[in-house]
């Protein structure tokens, strides 16, 4: 029996997990989730419905790409995607978290705001995932468009006043990545790492697939386009580990974005959770969000980043702290002293996620 990966062929996190499996040469069989039956079974097995799900050869179910990848990294010692250099490893964890939790909203915006993206995605998802529902195709498509927009775009702080700022933020992101991939094949050299895997989430099945962002990348950012393809086709066993020394200076713009935009956003989410507010307003990076959804999981994300830091050696801690201070990441990472966590929150990931989606769905 092979590992089974359940998800969608145009899913953000399914694509991230597939990139990881392909790079590590972990044999798997992809299957599309079928609703509503799969939802009931997944909630029974892991406590939550989210995409993707992995079923191991021994029958155990798993969820959450971040923790699943960490589990496979622990199990398979050869050709890991987390660098041996502890400073690079921490930055990988930081970039992966940013890719997962910040760029998700932008990716969903480009997919569901523009008609080209909404028509493409709703037709595809209705055909792929909703075959068990005996209702007209047009009704499936309308349901999907409403669900995604109300849950992940207009329902998560995007409005007509901040769309331009959100899209400018994306263009700056592309410019920074283009400079990196013009100099080397992957984030840390000629070998992919967890940082690349994390970034494959927003890119592989969204920015480099959906009509509107794909056109932007194809016409203006060829090195980013090549990186997406190269990542999908690279196998670590075929490549000698070739990483640069330390943290390249061209990563500073990414880290500054994390320090000035993403981590302050996480801090605002912490305050909302602490104050028991379902939504919150915040202005970061020139983007004014109104009624962004709170997420308990994103409080856990801060806790996880702190845990990774605390596990570093004394010398590595000193180096990472200086790097984070230089890029405005240190203060927002630590400014919330007591995180409003549920007892044992998500401690059983990737095999149980009974509190993970609180505040999201």
C-alpha positions as CSV (number, residue, x, y, z in Angstrom):
1,X,0.0,0.0,0.0
2,X,1.4,3.4,-1.0
3,X,1.0,6.7,0.9
4,X,-2.2,8.4,-0.2
5,X,-2.4,12.1,-0.6
6,X,-6.0,13.4,-0.6
7,X,-6.6,16.9,-1.9
8,X,-7.3,18.9,-5.0
9,X,-5.2,19.3,-8.1
10,X,-5.4,23.1,-7.8
11,X,-5.0,23.3,-4.0
12,X,-2.5,25.6,-2.3
13,X,-1.4,23.1,0.4
14,X,-1.9,20.0,-1.6
15,X,0.6,21.4,-4.1
16,X,3.0,22.2,-1.3
17,X,2.8,18.6,0.0
18,X,3.3,17.2,-3.5
19,X,6.4,19.3,-4.1
20,X,7.8,18.0,-0.9
21,X,7.0,14.4,-1.7
22,X,8.5,14.7,-5.2
23,X,11.7,16.4,-4.0
24,X,12.2,13.8,-1.3
25,X,11.1,10.9,-3.6
26,X,8.5,9.7,-1.2
27,X,6.1,7.5,-3.2
28,X,2.5,8.5,-3.0
29,X,-0.8,8.2,-4.8
30,X,-2.9,11.3,-5.3
31,X,-6.7,11.2,-4.9
32,X,-9.2,14.0,-5.1
33,X,-11.4,14.5,-2.1
34,X,-15.1,13.8,-2.7
35,X,-17.6,15.9,-0.7
36,X,-19.6,15.6,1.5
37,X,-18.6,12.1,2.4
38,X,-14.8,12.8,2.8
39,X,-15.5,15.6,5.2
40,X,-17.2,13.3,7.6
41,X,-14.5,10.7,7.4
42,X,-11.6,13.2,7.9
43,X,-13.3,14.8,10.9
44,X,-13.7,11.4,12.4
45,X,-10.0,10.5,11.8
46,X,-8.1,13.7,12.6
47,X,-10.8,16.0,14.1
48,X,-10.9,18.6,11.4
49,X,-11.7,19.0,7.7
50,X,-8.9,20.6,5.8
51,X,-6.9,20.0,2.7
52,X,-4.8,18.0,2.2
53,X,-5.0,14.7,4.1
54,X,-2.3,12.0,4.1
55,X,-2.9,8.3,4.9
56,X,0.2,6.4,5.8
57,X,0.9,2.9,4.7
58,X,-0.1,1.7,8.2
59,X,-3.5,3.4,7.9
60,X,-2.8,6.4,10.1
61,X,-4.3,9.7,8.9
62,X,-2.3,13.0,9.0
63,X,-3.0,16.6,8.4
64,X,-1.3,20.0,8.5
65,X,1.5,20.4,5.9
66,X,3.9,22.1,8.3
67,X,3.8,19.3,10.9
68,X,3.6,16.5,8.3
69,X,6.8,17.7,6.7
70,X,8.5,17.9,10.0
71,X,7.4,14.3,10.8
72,X,8.8,13.0,7.4
73,X,12.0,15.0,8.0
74,X,12.4,13.2,11.3
75,X,11.6,9.8,9.8
76,X,13.7,9.9,6.7
77,X,17.2,11.1,7.6
78,X,18.8,11.3,4.1
79,X,18.4,14.3,1.8
80,X,16.5,16.5,4.2
81,X,15.0,19.8,3.2
82,X,15.9,21.5,6.5
83,X,19.5,22.7,6.3
84,X,22.1,21.5,8.7
85,X,23.1,25.1,9.4
86,X,20.9,26.0,12.4
87,X,20.6,29.7,11.3
88,X,19.5,28.7,7.8
89,X,17.1,26.2,9.3
90,X,15.4,28.8,11.5
91,X,15.0,31.2,8.5
92,X,13.5,28.2,6.6
93,X,10.9,27.8,9.3
94,X,10.2,31.5,9.3
95,X,9.8,31.7,5.5
96,X,7.6,28.6,5.4
97,X,5.3,30.1,8.1
98,X,5.0,33.4,6.2
99,X,4.3,31.6,2.9
100,X,1.6,29.5,4.6
101,X,-0.2,32.2,6.5
102,X,0.3,35.6,4.8
103,X,0.3,34.8,1.0
104,X,-2.8,32.6,1.4
105,X,-5.1,35.6,1.3
106,X,-3.4,37.2,-1.7
107,X,-3.5,33.9,-3.6
108,X,-7.2,33.5,-2.9
109,X,-7.8,37.1,-3.9
110,X,-6.4,36.6,-7.4
111,X,-8.3,33.3,-7.8
112,X,-11.7,34.6,-6.7
113,X,-11.8,38.3,-7.2
114,X,-11.3,38.3,-11.0
115,X,-13.8,36.6,-13.3
116,X,-11.1,34.7,-15.2
117,X,-9.9,33.1,-12.0
118,X,-13.3,32.5,-10.5
119,X,-14.7,30.8,-13.6
120,X,-11.6,28.6,-14.0
121,X,-11.4,27.6,-10.3
122,X,-15.1,27.1,-9.7
123,X,-15.5,24.9,-12.8
124,X,-12.5,22.8,-12.0
125,X,-13.4,22.3,-8.3
126,X,-17.0,21.6,-9.0
127,X,-16.0,18.9,-11.5
128,X,-13.2,17.5,-9.3
129,X,-14.6,17.5,-5.8
130,X,-18.4,17.7,-6.0
131,X,-19.3,14.7,-8.2
132,X,-21.3,13.2,-5.3
133,X,-23.7,16.1,-5.2
134,X,-26.6,15.7,-7.5
135,X,-27.2,19.4,-8.1
136,X,-26.7,21.5,-11.3
137,X,-23.2,22.5,-12.2
138,X,-24.0,26.2,-12.2
139,X,-25.3,25.8,-8.6
140,X,-22.1,24.1,-7.6
141,X,-20.0,26.9,-9.1
142,X,-22.1,29.6,-7.4
143,X,-21.8,27.9,-4.1
144,X,-18.0,27.6,-4.4
145,X,-17.5,31.2,-5.5
146,X,-19.7,32.4,-2.6
147,X,-18.0,30.1,-0.1
148,X,-14.4,31.1,-1.1
149,X,-15.1,34.9,-1.3
150,X,-17.1,35.1,2.0
151,X,-14.5,32.9,3.8
152,X,-11.2,33.9,2.4
153,X,-11.3,37.3,0.5
154,X,-14.1,39.7,1.2
155,X,-14.8,37.8,4.4
156,X,-11.1,38.1,5.5
157,X,-10.5,41.8,5.3
158,X,-10.2,42.4,1.5
159,X,-12.3,45.3,0.1
160,X,-12.2,47.7,-2.8
161,X,-10.2,50.2,-0.8
162,X,-7.2,47.9,-0.2
163,X,-7.1,45.7,-3.3
164,X,-4.5,47.9,-5.0
165,X,-2.3,47.8,-1.9
166,X,-2.6,44.0,-1.7
167,X,-1.6,43.7,-5.4
168,X,1.3,46.1,-5.0
169,X,2.5,44.0,-2.1
170,X,2.4,41.0,-4.4
171,X,4.4,42.8,-7.1
172,X,7.1,43.8,-4.6
173,X,7.2,40.1,-3.6
174,X,7.8,39.1,-7.2
175,X,10.5,41.7,-7.7
176,X,12.4,40.5,-4.6
177,X,12.1,36.8,-5.7
178,X,13.2,37.6,-9.2
179,X,16.5,39.0,-8.0
180,X,17.1,36.0,-5.8
181,X,16.4,33.4,-8.5
182,X,18.4,35.4,-11.1
183,X,21.4,34.7,-8.9
184,X,20.8,31.1,-7.9
185,X,18.3,28.3,-8.5
186,X,16.7,28.1,-5.1
187,X,16.5,30.3,-1.9
188,X,19.7,29.0,-0.4
189,X,21.6,27.9,-3.4
190,X,21.4,25.1,-6.0
191,X,19.5,22.7,-3.7
192,X,15.9,23.3,-2.6
193,X,15.2,23.7,1.1
194,X,12.1,24.0,3.3
195,X,12.0,27.6,2.3
196,X,11.3,26.7,-1.3
197,X,8.8,24.1,-0.3
198,X,6.9,26.7,1.8
199,X,6.9,29.2,-1.1
200,X,5.6,26.5,-3.5
201,X,2.3,26.7,-1.6
202,X,1.2,30.1,-3.0
203,X,3.1,29.7,-6.3
204,X,2.7,26.2,-7.7
205,X,-1.1,25.9,-7.7
206,X,-2.1,29.6,-7.4
207,X,0.2,32.4,-8.6
208,X,1.7,30.2,-11.4
209,X,-1.6,28.6,-12.4
210,X,-4.5,31.0,-12.0
211,X,-5.0,33.2,-15.1
212,X,-4.3,36.7,-13.7
213,X,-1.2,36.2,-11.6
214,X,0.2,33.7,-14.1
215,X,0.1,36.4,-16.8
216,X,2.0,38.8,-14.6
217,X,4.7,36.3,-13.8
218,X,5.1,34.9,-17.3
219,X,5.4,38.3,-18.8
220,X,7.6,40.0,-16.2
221,X,9.3,37.6,-13.9
222,X,10.8,34.7,-15.9
223,X,13.3,33.6,-13.2
224,X,10.4,33.1,-10.8
225,X,8.6,31.1,-13.5
226,X,11.7,28.9,-14.0
227,X,12.0,28.4,-10.2
228,X,8.4,27.0,-10.0
229,X,9.1,24.5,-12.8
230,X,12.6,23.6,-11.5
231,X,11.3,22.9,-8.0
232,X,8.7,20.5,-9.3
233,X,11.3,18.6,-11.3
234,X,14.2,18.4,-8.8
235,X,15.0,15.3,-6.8
236,X,17.4,15.6,-3.9
237,X,19.0,12.2,-4.4
238,X,20.2,13.4,-7.9
239,X,21.8,16.6,-6.6
240,X,24.8,17.1,-4.3
241,X,23.8,19.4,-1.4
242,X,24.9,22.8,-2.6
243,X,23.9,25.7,-0.3
244,X,25.5,29.1,0.1
245,X,27.1,30.0,3.4
246,X,25.0,31.9,5.9
247,X,22.1,34.1,5.0
248,X,22.4,35.9,1.6
249,X,21.9,39.6,1.7
250,X,19.2,39.4,-1.0
251,X,17.0,37.7,1.5
252,X,16.8,40.9,3.6
253,X,13.8,42.3,1.6
254,X,11.9,39.2,2.4
255,X,12.8,39.3,6.1
256,X,12.0,43.0,6.3
257,X,8.6,42.2,4.8
258,X,8.1,39.5,7.5
259,X,9.2,41.9,10.2
260,X,7.3,44.9,9.1
261,X,4.1,43.3,7.7
262,X,3.6,39.7,8.6
263,X,4.7,39.5,12.3
264,X,2.8,42.7,13.2
265,X,-0.3,41.1,11.6
266,X,0.2,38.0,13.7
267,X,0.5,40.2,16.8
268,X,-2.8,41.9,16.0
269,X,-4.4,38.5,15.6
270,X,-3.1,37.6,19.1
271,X,-4.8,40.6,20.6
272,X,-8.0,39.7,18.8
273,X,-7.9,36.2,20.2
274,X,-7.1,37.4,23.7
275,X,-10.0,39.9,23.5
276,X,-12.3,37.3,22.1
277,X,-13.0,39.2,18.9
278,X,-13.9,37.3,15.8
279,X,-12.5,40.0,13.5
280,X,-9.9,42.8,13.8
281,X,-8.7,45.9,11.9
282,X,-5.0,46.5,11.2
283,X,-2.8,48.6,8.9
284,X,0.4,46.9,7.9
285,X,2.7,47.6,4.9
286,X,0.3,50.2,3.6
287,X,-2.6,47.7,3.6
288,X,-5.6,48.6,5.7
289,X,-7.5,45.5,6.7
290,X,-11.0,45.9,8.0
291,X,-12.6,42.9,9.7
292,X,-9.9,40.3,9.1
293,X,-10.7,37.0,10.6
294,X,-9.1,35.9,13.8
295,X,-7.3,32.5,13.9
296,X,-6.2,30.5,16.9
297,X,-3.8,28.6,14.7
298,X,-1.9,31.7,13.9
299,X,-1.3,32.2,17.7
300,X,0.1,28.7,17.6
301,X,2.4,29.7,14.7
302,X,4.1,32.3,16.8
303,X,4.6,29.8,19.6
304,X,6.1,27.4,17.1
305,X,8.6,30.0,15.8
306,X,9.7,30.8,19.3
307,X,10.1,27.1,20.0
308,X,12.4,26.7,17.0
309,X,14.4,29.7,18.2
310,X,14.7,28.3,21.8
311,X,16.1,25.0,20.5
312,X,19.1,26.8,18.9
313,X,22.5,26.7,20.4
314,X,23.8,29.8,22.2
315,X,25.9,30.9,19.2
316,X,23.1,30.3,16.7
317,X,20.6,32.2,18.9
318,X,23.0,35.2,19.0
319,X,23.4,35.2,15.2
320,X,19.6,34.7,14.5
321,X,18.7,37.5,17.0
322,X,21.1,39.9,15.3
323,X,19.6,39.0,11.9
324,X,16.1,39.4,13.1
325,X,16.8,42.7,14.8
326,X,18.4,44.1,11.6
327,X,15.3,43.2,9.7
328,X,12.7,44.4,12.3
329,X,11.5,40.8,13.1
330,X,12.7,40.4,16.6
331,X,10.4,42.8,18.5
332,X,7.1,41.7,16.9
333,X,8.1,38.0,17.3
334,X,8.4,38.4,21.1
335,X,6.2,41.4,22.1
336,X,3.2,39.3,23.1
337,X,4.3,37.8,26.3
338,X,1.4,35.5,27.2
339,X,0.0,33.9,24.1
340,X,-3.8,33.1,24.4
341,X,-3.5,29.4,23.7
342,X,-6.0,26.6,24.4
343,X,-4.6,24.0,26.7
344,X,-2.6,21.4,24.6
345,X,-3.5,23.3,21.5
346,X,-2.5,21.3,18.4
347,X,0.1,19.4,20.4
348,X,-1.0,16.2,18.6
349,X,-0.4,17.4,15.1
350,X,0.0,15.9,12.5
351,X,-2.2,13.0,13.7
352,X,-4.9,15.1,15.5
353,X,-6.0,18.6,14.8
354,X,-9.2,19.1,16.9
355,X,-8.6,22.8,17.6
356,X,-6.7,23.9,14.5
357,X,-9.4,25.5,12.5
358,X,-11.1,27.4,15.3
359,X,-11.6,31.0,14.1
360,X,-11.1,30.1,10.5
361,X,-14.2,28.1,9.4
